[in-house]
Every structure is written in C-alpha cells, then in structure tokens.
Amino acid sequence: MPAPCSPSLPRFSRAWLQAALALCAGFAAGLVQAAALQIVDDRGHVVDLPRAPQRIVSLVPSLTETVCALGACERLVGIDRHADWPAAVKTLPRVGGMDDANLERIVALRPDVVLLRPRSRVLNQLESLGIKVVALDARSHADMRRVMEAVARLTGRPGAGEAAWRRIDAHLDAARARMPPGWQGRRVYFEVHGVAAAGESSFIGETLARLGLANIVPAAMGPFPRLNPEFVVRADPYLLIAPASADLRAMAARPGWAGMEAIRRGRSCSFAPTRFDVLMRAGPRLDEAADAVVECLSVLGSAQP
C-alpha cells in the first residue's frame, strides 16, 4: 500500500478531480438547458427565453394582474396606464397603452420580456430591437385558463396557472349557488360602453351564463358587438348591467328605452369605474366579478315572474 504522500496519490487525485469537474460541467449545462423556456404565444410564434424573465413589462392590465396573482409581482418593471391592481403596481413606471405605448420608455426599462396583446402597435418595433415579446389575449374562459398557465410557465411556476384557474372555477360554482331565487334564466343586457355589449361568446357572457343568466346578445354576433338601440328594445332584457356613467336616466332617454320593463322597474346593476374594471378584465379577479353581480342581484332581491 502506498504511503499517504506517495507520488501515485496525487496522480489519482488529479484524474479524479478532472472527472469530477467534467461531471459538474455537464450537470451545470443541463441545469442551464432545463432553465430555458419556450412559450408559444397567441400569434403562434415560438418565443425562446434563456431563463424565466426577471424584468417584465406588461402592456395589458389583466396580464399585469395575472403576473401578480401568480406571485411574480416583484418582476414587473413597467406597466400600461390603466393597470391599478394590486396596489403594489401603482408606483411602477407607466409606458402608455396598447395603441400608444412609449417605445423609448420600454427600451429604457431593459425588459427580459414584454407582455402585450397580438394587436399592439409596438409589437413589431420591439421585436426589431431584439426585445422578447409574448403576445397573449383572453376572450373566453378557456382563453383565460390557457393564458394564466402560459404566464405561470413564463415566470417559472408551471402548474400555478392551472391551480389558480381551478380555484376560480370553484368560486364561480359557489357564486351561482348564492344567486337569489328566481334569477335563473333571466335575460340580461351587459353594456360595455355606448351601445356596445358583452355578448354570449365573451368571457363576460360566459361568467353571466355560469351564474345562470341568459344573454340577449347571441354568440353569432361576436363577443363585443355594437348594437342598434332598437335591438335591445326588441330583446326587452329583464336586467341591465352597465358602468355607472350609463345611469338609468341616460338610458331612458334613448329612443324606445323608456318603455322597457327593466328601466321602468329599476332593474339594473351600475358599477363605479374601479368596480366595472373588475368585470371587464379577463384575469384572476374573475371570481370578484361574479361576486359583484351576485351582490347586486341580492340587493335587487328575488326575481319576480
């Protein structure tokens, strides 16, 4: 047996060390490869990222809310002008909106990725500057489920989006169970602005359907169609839902609307801007939107034959 300080031991140690270093290098390379992300966005584009982004700019309020709901709010470095939830995002730099995003401000924030809608005007400009862009849009509950999981994967939390959707889904069932008597199947008109409505095929329409309400705007007309005021008069909805700015007196002044039973009986749910935003955003506060409708109907009381 060689002595502890014999020449053979250093030779063995060097060989062992080289093998160990090679093994560690291979392991480290595997970790880097495992950390790389590949996201297919709603344009069908494959977006490759070397790792989960640490600096995110979001140009869509619902995507901002989703990032935060999935526990990655601290990665946001810039948001659009309309984002206002959670409170932590209110101090972040504002970079405009979908149609007028400030390219220079976005670039100055050095984002690893920018989240936006496929129709955003700065999308191509950002990509031409080498900035990674992930375009996501949710128009239905199925879209919301998919987008939430895409954001979860993007932030290195695969499965978190699906788990969040399951909680929302269960909450929608619970909200329906709290609906006051007589409202199941009642016809509703949901006004977005002017005479643009949330139709049956929109995520809002799907939420109303989950609560047991029937939308007067069929899916064939699209998710958010502009309507002829006469269409609403002929449909004669049992309930009106609208932003507070469209109060009953203003609605009653529209041609033929004063005779609608919903207006004559005051059957309406009007929401202040911040509350209405919750209903209008296809994001993680969908459960709050359902609660808001149920709360309003609870105030109105049981629906009458």
C-alpha positions as CSV (number, residue, x, y, z in Angstrom):
1,M,0.0,0.0,0.0
2,P,1.5,3.4,-1.0
3,A,2.3,5.9,1.7
4,P,-0.1,8.8,2.1
5,C,2.4,11.1,0.4
6,S,3.5,8.8,-2.4
7,P,3.5,10.1,-6.0
8,S,0.7,7.7,-7.0
9,L,-1.9,9.5,-4.9
10,P,-1.5,13.0,-6.5
11,R,-1.8,11.3,-9.9
12,F,-5.0,9.6,-8.8
13,S,-6.4,12.8,-7.3
14,R,-5.8,14.8,-10.5
15,A,-7.6,12.2,-12.5
16,W,-10.5,12.0,-10.1
17,L,-10.7,15.8,-10.0
18,Q,-10.8,16.1,-13.7
19,A,-13.5,13.6,-14.0
20,A,-15.5,15.3,-11.2
21,L,-15.1,18.7,-12.9
22,A,-16.3,17.3,-16.2
23,L,-19.3,15.8,-14.5
24,C,-20.1,19.1,-12.7
25,A,-19.7,21.0,-16.0
26,G,-22.2,18.6,-17.7
27,F,-24.6,18.9,-14.8
28,A,-24.4,22.7,-14.9
29,A,-25.0,22.7,-18.6
30,G,-28.0,20.5,-18.0
31,L,-29.4,23.0,-15.5
32,V,-28.9,25.9,-17.9
33,Q,-30.7,23.9,-20.6
34,A,-33.5,23.0,-18.2
35,A,-33.9,26.6,-17.1
36,A,-34.5,27.7,-20.7
37,L,-38.1,28.4,-21.6
38,Q,-40.1,28.1,-24.8
39,I,-43.5,29.8,-25.0
40,V,-45.9,29.6,-27.9
41,D,-47.9,32.9,-27.8
42,D,-51.3,33.7,-29.4
43,R,-49.8,34.6,-32.7
44,G,-48.5,31.1,-32.9
45,H,-44.9,32.4,-32.5
46,V,-42.4,30.3,-30.6
47,V,-40.6,32.6,-28.1
48,D,-37.3,31.2,-26.7
49,L,-36.0,32.6,-23.4
50,P,-32.7,31.6,-21.7
51,R,-34.5,31.6,-18.3
52,A,-37.5,32.8,-16.5
53,P,-37.6,36.6,-17.1
54,Q,-36.7,38.7,-14.1
55,R,-37.7,42.1,-15.7
56,I,-41.2,42.2,-17.2
57,V,-43.1,45.0,-18.8
58,S,-46.8,44.4,-19.2
59,L,-49.0,46.4,-21.5
60,V,-52.3,44.7,-20.5
61,P,-53.9,45.2,-17.1
62,S,-55.2,41.7,-17.0
63,L,-51.8,40.3,-17.7
64,T,-50.3,42.6,-15.0
65,E,-52.8,41.2,-12.5
66,T,-52.1,37.6,-13.6
67,V,-48.3,38.1,-13.1
68,C,-49.0,39.4,-9.6
69,A,-51.6,36.7,-8.7
70,L,-49.0,34.1,-9.6
71,G,-46.5,35.5,-7.1
72,A,-44.2,37.3,-9.5
73,C,-45.3,40.9,-9.0
74,E,-41.7,41.9,-8.0
75,R,-40.5,41.2,-11.5
76,L,-42.7,43.9,-13.1
77,V,-40.6,46.9,-14.0
78,G,-43.2,48.7,-16.2
79,I,-47.0,48.7,-16.8
80,D,-49.6,50.3,-19.0
81,R,-51.5,53.4,-18.0
82,H,-54.7,51.6,-16.9
83,A,-53.2,48.9,-14.6
84,D,-54.3,49.6,-11.0
85,W,-54.3,46.2,-9.2
86,P,-52.8,45.2,-6.9
87,A,-51.7,48.3,-5.1
88,A,-48.1,47.4,-5.4
89,V,-48.1,48.1,-9.2
90,K,-49.3,51.7,-8.8
91,T,-45.8,53.0,-8.2
92,L,-44.3,51.3,-11.3
93,P,-43.3,53.4,-14.4
94,R,-46.2,53.8,-16.9
95,V,-45.4,53.2,-20.5
96,G,-48.7,54.1,-22.3
97,G,-51.3,51.7,-23.7
98,M,-51.9,49.2,-26.4
99,D,-52.2,51.9,-29.1
100,D,-49.7,54.4,-27.9
101,A,-47.0,52.6,-25.9
102,N,-43.9,54.6,-25.5
103,L,-41.1,52.6,-27.2
104,E,-38.3,54.6,-25.7
105,R,-39.5,54.1,-22.1
106,I,-40.0,50.4,-22.6
107,V,-36.5,50.0,-24.0
108,A,-35.0,52.1,-21.1
109,L,-36.5,49.6,-18.6
110,R,-34.4,46.8,-20.1
111,P,-37.1,44.2,-20.0
112,D,-36.4,40.5,-20.4
113,V,-39.8,40.2,-22.0
114,V,-42.8,42.4,-22.8
115,L,-46.3,41.1,-22.4
116,L,-48.9,42.6,-24.8
117,R,-51.8,41.7,-27.0
118,P,-51.3,40.5,-30.6
119,R,-52.7,43.7,-32.0
120,S,-50.4,46.0,-30.1
121,R,-48.8,48.7,-32.3
122,V,-45.3,48.4,-30.8
123,L,-45.1,44.6,-31.1
124,N,-43.1,44.6,-34.4
125,Q,-40.9,47.5,-33.3
126,L,-39.9,45.8,-30.1
127,E,-39.0,42.6,-31.8
128,S,-37.0,44.6,-34.4
129,L,-34.9,45.9,-31.5
130,G,-34.3,42.4,-30.2
131,I,-36.7,42.6,-27.3
132,K,-38.6,39.4,-26.5
133,V,-42.3,39.8,-26.8
134,V,-45.1,37.4,-25.7
135,A,-48.5,38.2,-27.2
136,L,-51.4,36.9,-25.2
137,D,-55.1,37.6,-25.4
138,A,-58.1,36.1,-23.5
139,R,-61.6,36.4,-24.9
140,S,-63.2,33.4,-23.2
141,H,-62.9,31.4,-20.0
142,A,-60.9,28.7,-22.0
143,D,-58.5,31.5,-23.1
144,M,-58.1,32.8,-19.6
145,R,-57.2,29.3,-18.3
146,R,-54.6,28.9,-21.1
147,V,-53.2,32.4,-20.6
148,M,-52.8,32.0,-16.9
149,E,-50.9,28.8,-17.3
150,A,-48.7,30.4,-20.0
151,V,-47.8,33.2,-17.6
152,A,-47.1,30.7,-14.9
153,R,-44.7,28.8,-17.2
154,L,-43.1,32.1,-18.3
155,T,-42.4,33.0,-14.6
156,G,-41.0,29.6,-13.8
157,R,-44.1,28.3,-12.0
158,P,-45.6,25.6,-14.2
159,G,-48.9,24.4,-12.9
160,A,-49.6,27.5,-10.9
161,G,-51.9,29.0,-13.6
162,E,-53.9,25.8,-13.7
163,A,-54.2,25.7,-10.0
164,A,-55.4,29.3,-9.9
165,W,-58.0,28.6,-12.6
166,R,-59.4,25.6,-10.6
167,R,-59.9,28.0,-7.6
168,I,-61.7,30.5,-9.8
169,D,-63.8,27.7,-11.3
170,A,-64.9,26.5,-7.9
171,H,-65.6,30.1,-6.9
172,L,-67.9,30.5,-9.9
173,D,-69.9,27.5,-8.8
174,A,-70.2,28.9,-5.3
175,A,-71.3,32.3,-6.6
176,R,-74.1,30.6,-8.6
177,A,-75.3,28.8,-5.5
178,R,-75.7,32.2,-3.8
179,M,-77.9,33.6,-6.6
180,P,-81.2,34.9,-5.1
181,P,-84.3,32.9,-6.1
182,G,-85.9,33.5,-9.5
183,W,-82.9,34.8,-11.4
184,Q,-82.0,31.6,-13.2
185,G,-82.6,32.1,-16.9
186,R,-83.4,35.8,-16.7
187,R,-82.3,37.7,-19.7
188,V,-79.6,40.3,-19.3
189,Y,-78.1,43.1,-21.3
190,F,-74.5,43.9,-20.3
191,E,-73.4,47.3,-21.7
192,V,-69.7,47.9,-22.2
193,H,-69.9,51.5,-23.5
194,G,-72.4,53.3,-25.6
195,V,-74.4,50.5,-27.2
196,A,-71.5,48.1,-27.4
197,A,-72.4,45.0,-25.4
198,A,-70.7,41.9,-24.0
199,G,-72.2,39.0,-26.0
200,E,-72.8,35.4,-25.1
201,S,-69.4,34.4,-26.5
202,S,-67.3,36.8,-24.5
203,F,-65.7,35.9,-21.2
204,I,-68.2,38.3,-19.5
205,G,-71.1,36.4,-21.2
206,E,-69.6,33.1,-20.1
207,T,-69.5,34.4,-16.5
208,L,-73.1,35.5,-16.7
209,A,-74.0,32.1,-18.0
210,R,-72.2,30.4,-15.2
211,L,-74.4,32.4,-12.8
212,G,-77.5,31.1,-14.6
213,L,-78.3,34.3,-16.5
214,A,-79.2,34.4,-20.2
215,N,-77.6,37.0,-22.5
216,I,-79.7,38.8,-25.1
217,V,-76.7,39.0,-27.4
218,P,-76.2,35.6,-29.2
219,A,-72.8,34.2,-29.7
220,A,-73.2,34.6,-33.5
221,M,-73.0,38.4,-33.1
222,G,-69.4,38.2,-31.7
223,P,-68.0,38.8,-28.2
224,F,-68.4,42.6,-28.1
225,P,-70.7,43.8,-30.9
226,R,-72.1,47.3,-31.3
227,L,-75.9,47.1,-31.3
228,N,-78.6,49.1,-32.8
229,P,-80.6,50.6,-29.8
230,E,-83.7,49.0,-31.3
231,F,-82.2,45.6,-30.9
232,V,-82.1,46.0,-27.1
233,V,-85.7,47.3,-27.1
234,R,-87.0,44.3,-29.0
235,A,-85.0,41.9,-26.8
236,D,-86.5,43.5,-23.7
237,P,-84.0,42.3,-21.1
238,Y,-85.1,41.6,-17.6
239,L,-81.9,43.2,-16.2
240,L,-79.4,45.8,-17.3
241,I,-75.8,45.8,-16.3
242,A,-73.7,48.9,-17.1
243,P,-71.0,51.3,-15.9
244,A,-72.2,53.9,-13.5
245,S,-71.8,56.6,-16.2
246,A,-74.7,55.0,-18.1
247,D,-77.3,55.5,-15.5
248,L,-81.0,54.7,-15.9
249,R,-82.0,58.2,-16.7
250,A,-79.5,58.4,-19.6
251,M,-80.6,55.0,-20.8
252,A,-84.3,56.0,-20.6
253,A,-83.6,58.9,-22.9
254,R,-82.6,56.6,-25.8
255,P,-85.3,56.0,-28.4
256,G,-87.8,53.5,-27.1
257,W,-85.9,52.6,-24.0
258,A,-88.2,54.3,-21.5
259,G,-90.8,51.7,-22.2
260,M,-88.5,48.7,-21.3
261,E,-89.7,47.0,-18.2
262,A,-86.1,46.8,-16.8
263,I,-85.9,50.6,-16.9
264,R,-89.4,51.2,-15.6
265,R,-88.9,48.9,-12.6
266,G,-85.3,50.0,-12.0
267,R,-83.8,46.5,-12.5
268,S,-80.2,47.5,-13.2
269,C,-76.7,47.0,-11.8
270,S,-74.5,50.0,-12.2
271,F,-70.8,49.8,-11.2
272,A,-68.3,52.6,-10.4
273,P,-65.2,52.6,-12.7
274,T,-62.9,50.6,-10.5
275,R,-65.5,48.0,-9.9
276,F,-66.5,47.9,-13.5
277,D,-62.9,47.3,-14.5
278,V,-63.0,44.1,-12.5
279,L,-65.9,42.9,-14.6
280,M,-64.1,44.0,-17.8
281,R,-60.7,42.3,-17.3
282,A,-60.1,38.7,-18.3
283,G,-57.8,38.0,-15.4
284,P,-57.5,36.4,-12.0
285,R,-60.3,38.6,-10.4
286,L,-63.0,36.8,-12.4
287,D,-64.3,35.5,-9.1
288,E,-64.7,39.0,-7.8
289,A,-66.6,39.9,-11.0
290,A,-69.0,37.1,-10.3
291,D,-69.4,38.2,-6.7
292,A,-70.2,41.8,-7.8
293,V,-73.1,40.6,-9.9
294,V,-74.4,38.3,-7.2
295,E,-74.2,41.1,-4.7
296,C,-76.2,43.5,-6.9
297,L,-78.9,40.9,-7.5
298,S,-79.1,40.2,-3.8
299,V,-79.8,43.9,-3.3
300,L,-82.5,43.8,-6.0
301,G,-84.0,40.8,-4.3
302,S,-85.8,37.8,-5.7
303,A,-86.7,38.0,-9.4
304,Q,-90.5,38.2,-9.9
305,P,-92.5,36.3,-12.5
